[in-house]
Amino acid sequence: MAEKERLSADERRKQIIRIATEFFAEKGFAGTRTREIADMAGISETLIFQHFKSKEELYREILLENLAHHPLQPEIEHYESLNDDLTVFHTTAAHIVRNMNNPSLIRLFLYGVLENPQLLMLSEKRDHTGIQRHLANYIQKRIDDGAFIQTNASLAAQSFIYSVSMFCLQRVLAETTQGDSANGFIKNLVQIYINGLIK
Amino acid sequence: MAEKERLSADERRKQIIRIATEFFAEKGFAGTRTREIADMAGISETLIFQHFKSKEELYREILLENLAHHPLQPEIEHYESLNDDLTVFHTTAAHIVRNMNNPSLIRLFLYGVLENPQLLMLSEKRDHTGIQRHLANYIQKRIDDGAFIQTNASLAAQSFIYSVSMFCLQRVLAETTQGDSANGFIKNLVQIYINGLIK
């Protein structure tokens, strides 16, 4: 309890979020008790509820704080302006891998989606749909330029991003993050998409 | 209880599996009690354990009975022998969509993977890894023929199948199975892969 005194409100909030993330990832939303989180933090449940109105709010805050934390735009717009297709696709894929690199968060997110599908909407709005729209716009521009074949830009962006997302998901679920290299996968995928899309 | 008398052992087994699938899909493995399954079936827990040694065995039987139920080989080998690349890729994708068309099973499977990652191994051995290896062999054959570009056949098959799998997963999780058409998605994806792989 000595530690309790030392943390500022902001540090306490971060500590609760860190511990809650591990519990939700391990046991799901329904399977986690705020009492367990409090015990692990060495604080009272009341103190948790001073920071977060409810278990639901705590869960939502974890998702909101962690989704789309790394903005893609500034990095990619330079390559887009150069029509550097290879780097645009490669950067997009690497961005998704970076965003999906936290097994606890992916597990927490999947549990949330199974237990409460609305959570997927929340995250879509903030994360992959944005990346997908961005890539779709770039592909459409390259079609209009006459550089890419006539195709549905939105579907092409979707299938590319789905492939990378599944790669990340699979790594987390199979617990083999070390095993196969994301680089090899991405390089091969990008090669096929560029070859497939360029006239 | 009148109904209890009427079912044969095989019918009873199927009834238990059907009801258990819905419970596991809705509440996960840990969140489901065999008592609930028994109550819903109008039978005793003892009768469940006459058919399945434990809740674990019931769960495993559901997975085993449902994975890889539709064999791909006979359908696809004809097109492979004709080097009909478009139809080979299209049939492979349609096969995955057909296999992943049951939301309850996908939910049950995802819960299982979160709660117990070894379950993923089990299913991989019986299902998508087989399809993936099959497609990889075909791509390698077409590379050796000089019809496809030099690329890693195994990675190309993997990324194609991951994209289709994520499409199915996304539909189930977002509960929009009606919404967007798998056909449009597959057609676009296959176009890109064929264009991308053919010399």
Interface residues (C-beta under 8 A of the other chain):
Chain A: K27 G28 A30 G31 R107 L110 Y111 V113 L114 P117 L120 M121 E124 I149 T151 N152 L155 A156 Q158 S159 F160 Y162 S163 S165 M166 F167 L169 Q170 L173 A174 E175 G184 F185 N188 L189 Q191 I192 Y193 I194 N195 G196 L197
Chain B: K27 G28 A30 G31 R107 L110 Y111 V113 L114 P117 L120 M121 E124 I149 T151 N152 L155 A156 Q158 S159 F160 Y162 S163 S165 M166 F167 L169 Q170 L173 A174 E175 G184 F185 N188 L189 Q191 I192 Y193 I194 N195 G196 L197
